[in-house]
Amino acid sequence: MEKLYYRQPYVKAFEAVVTDCREGKNGRYQVMLDRTGFYPEGGGQPGDTGRLGPVKVLDVHEKAGEIIHETDGPLEAGTAVAGTIDWERRFGYMQNHSGEHIFSGLVHKKYGFDNVGFHMGSEEVTVDFNGVITAEELEEIETEVNRKIAENLPIRELYPAAGALEHMEYRSKKALTGQVRIIEIPDSDVCACCGTHVMSTGEIGIFKITGAIHYKGGIRVSMLCGMDALKDYRKKQKTVTELSVMLSAKPERVVETVEKLKNENGIKDGRINRLYQELFAARMEQFQCSQKPLAVFEEGLAPIQLRQYCTMLYEGGRGSVVLVCSGADGSYQYAIGSSCADMRAISKTLNKELNGRGGGSALMAQGTFQASKQAILETFTGLVKE
């Protein structure tokens, strides 16, 4: 098997002979060739897609030394076939993989942290490090990566002899034996890698960190390079522009305007909550103190208001068990509470009888019923006795 993706990493189309074709799973076929330009999944990089003559290549992976092309149709063994790679997709992976090398290399060089996880997905690239890097430090590294890209440094592929490899400092996630492929970027990275890369850093275009979270005692960084970074920027720029129009604010003042609206809404919500408390207190006066169960239906209450009204009623002694519902006939949200009965068991039975969902604590449960008002009343009064 001739691996053209290493010897000719920029190959977009090639000729090959089908050496075998087997029926696979889920209507797919497994095609083997005497030579291929399709990169098989490995090292965090997805397998290539494209076409082999009349059939689509849906995925490529390597198993027991064989490179298997997953296709949507069969190909006859012994026939010549033209392979065409989805180049835009592949080149995007090459840009991202090359940018990751510089990034991980500089992080290792400056902070000594290892890249312990790497994944290239359809929406983002993630890199896991076994140490924590601050937002300010990530920004500094991001700037340095883009400087290395602007220098248009060569990206070299090396196959050092065993003796030379023993004395070479390089990054690797695991101990390696046999022939090792080393990717070297001057003053940036030396790393064992089986992926595909661009030939010079300038082809990466741009490197952008899009997010970072704490992960397994270290940090997981999301990043994008090249055309993927450009597409991401366009999408976010469109969002900012739309928000700017909606808020009647300049793009650079969107955050400030949203913060102002958030504060104003907090004040407004506080006033509304106080008004609801006054309303609930007034409504409660229509019910006499009682040790009987009480069911109340009110329109337009949010879940938090259901809880507040229910609590006020049972703490005010208006019922031994209080059920408050809000909604339209056939679909209701509910809160049920009591200071003298376990609401977990009662709500479980009500949910079963009224096609409901929800739960809670001994004092209060909350959820939804898919039932009529009449069915709720009959079930509640039949279950909860005086």
Secondary structure in CASP SS format (residue, H / E / C, confidence):
PFRMAT SS
TARGET T0000
AUTHOR 0000-0000-0000
METHOD secondary structure of the structure
MODEL  1
M C 1.00
E E 1.00
K E 1.00
L H 1.00
Y H 1.00
Y H 1.00
R H 1.00
Q C 1.00
P C 1.00
Y C 1.00
V C 1.00
K C 1.00
A E 1.00
F E 1.00
E E 1.00
A E 1.00
V E 1.00
V E 1.00
T E 1.00
D E 1.00
C E 1.00
R E 1.00
E E 1.00
G C 1.00
K C 1.00
N C 1.00
G C 1.00
R C 1.00
Y E 1.00
Q E 1.00
V E 1.00
M E 1.00
L E 1.00
D C 1.00
R E 1.00
T E 1.00
G C 1.00
F C 1.00
Y C 1.00
P C 1.00
E C 1.00
G E 1.00
G C 1.00
G C 1.00
Q E 1.00
P C 1.00
G C 1.00
D C 1.00
T C 1.00
G E 1.00
R E 1.00
L E 1.00
G C 1.00
P C 1.00
V E 1.00
K E 1.00
V E 1.00
L E 1.00
D E 1.00
V E 1.00
H E 1.00
E E 1.00
K E 1.00
A C 1.00
G C 1.00
E E 1.00
I E 1.00
I E 1.00
H E 1.00
E E 1.00
T E 1.00
D C 1.00
G C 1.00
P C 1.00
L C 1.00
E C 1.00
A C 1.00
G C 1.00
T C 1.00
A E 1.00
V E 1.00
A E 1.00
G E 1.00
T E 1.00
I E 1.00
D C 1.00
W H 1.00
E H 1.00
R H 1.00
R H 1.00
F H 1.00
G H 1.00
Y H 1.00
M H 1.00
Q H 1.00
N H 1.00
H H 1.00
S H 1.00
G H 1.00
E H 1.00
H H 1.00
I H 1.00
F H 1.00
S H 1.00
G H 1.00
L H 1.00
V H 1.00
H H 1.00
K H 1.00
K H 1.00
Y H 1.00
G C 1.00
F C 1.00
D C 1.00
N E 1.00
V E 1.00
G E 1.00
F E 1.00
H E 1.00
M E 1.00
G C 1.00
S C 1.00
E C 1.00
E C 1.00
V E 1.00
T E 1.00
V E 1.00
D E 1.00
F E 1.00
N C 1.00
G C 1.00
V C 1.00
I C 1.00
T C 1.00
A H 1.00
E H 1.00
E H 1.00
L H 1.00
E H 1.00
E H 1.00
I H 1.00
E H 1.00
T H 1.00
E H 1.00
V H 1.00
N H 1.00
R H 1.00
K H 1.00
I H 1.00
A H 1.00
E C 1.00
N C 1.00
L C 1.00
P E 1.00
I C 1.00
R E 1.00
E E 1.00
L E 1.00
Y C 1.00
P C 1.00
A C 1.00
A H 1.00
G H 1.00
A H 1.00
L H 1.00
E H 1.00
H C 1.00
M C 1.00
E C 1.00
Y C 1.00
R E 1.00
S C 1.00
K C 1.00
K C 1.00
A C 1.00
L C 1.00
T C 1.00
G C 1.00
Q C 1.00
V C 1.00
R C 1.00
I E 1.00
I E 1.00
E E 1.00
I E 1.00
P C 1.00
D C 1.00
S C 1.00
D E 1.00
V E 1.00
C E 1.00
A E 1.00
C C 1.00
C C 1.00
G C 1.00
T C 1.00
H C 1.00
V C 1.00
M C 1.00
S E 1.00
T H 1.00
G H 1.00
E H 1.00
I H 1.00
G C 1.00
I C 1.00
F E 1.00
K E 1.00
I E 1.00
T E 1.00
G E 1.00
A E 1.00
I E 1.00
H E 1.00
Y E 1.00
K C 1.00
G C 1.00
G E 1.00
I E 1.00
R E 1.00
V E 1.00
S E 1.00
M E 1.00
L E 1.00
C E 1.00
G H 1.00
M H 1.00
D H 1.00
A H 1.00
L H 1.00
K H 1.00
D H 1.00
Y H 1.00
R H 1.00
K H 1.00
K H 1.00
Q H 1.00
K H 1.00
T H 1.00
V H 1.00
T H 1.00
E H 1.00
L H 1.00
S H 1.00
V H 1.00
M H 1.00
L H 1.00
S C 1.00
A C 1.00
K C 1.00
P H 1.00
E H 1.00
R H 1.00
V H 1.00
V H 1.00
E H 1.00
T H 1.00
V H 1.00
E H 1.00
K H 1.00
L H 1.00
K H 1.00
N H 1.00
E H 1.00
N H 1.00
G H 1.00
I H 1.00
K H 1.00
D H 1.00
G H 1.00
R H 1.00
I H 1.00
N H 1.00
R H 1.00
L H 1.00
Y H 1.00
Q H 1.00
E H 1.00
L H 1.00
F H 1.00
A H 1.00
A H 1.00
R H 1.00
M H 1.00
E C 1.00
Q C 1.00
F C 1.00
Q C 1.00
C C 1.00
S C 1.00
Q C 1.00
K C 1.00
P C 1.00
L E 1.00
A E 1.00
V E 1.00
F E 1.00
E C 1.00
E C 1.00
G C 1.00
L C 1.00
A C 1.00
P H 1.00
I H 1.00
Q H 1.00
L H 1.00
R H 1.00
Q H 1.00
Y H 1.00
C H 1.00
T H 1.00
M H 1.00
L H 1.00
Y H 1.00
E H 1.00
G C 1.00
G C 1.00
R C 1.00
G C 1.00
S C 1.00
V C 1.00
V E 1.00
L E 1.00
V E 1.00
C E 1.00
S E 1.00
G E 1.00
A E 1.00
D C 1.00
G C 1.00
S E 1.00
Y E 1.00
Q E 1.00
Y E 1.00
A E 1.00
I E 1.00
G E 1.00
S C 1.00
S C 1.00
C C 1.00
A C 1.00
D C 1.00
M H 1.00
R H 1.00
A H 1.00
I H 1.00
S H 1.00
K H 1.00
T H 1.00
L H 1.00
N H 1.00
K H 1.00
E H 1.00
L C 1.00
N C 1.00
G C 1.00
R E 1.00
G E 1.00
G E 1.00
G E 1.00
S C 1.00
A C 1.00
L C 1.00
M E 1.00
A E 1.00
Q E 1.00
G E 1.00
T E 1.00
F E 1.00
Q C 1.00
A C 1.00
S C 1.00
K H 1.00
Q H 1.00
A H 1.00
I H 1.00
L H 1.00
E H 1.00
T H 1.00
F H 1.00
T H 1.00
G H 1.00
L H 1.00
V C 1.00
K C 1.00
E C 1.00
END
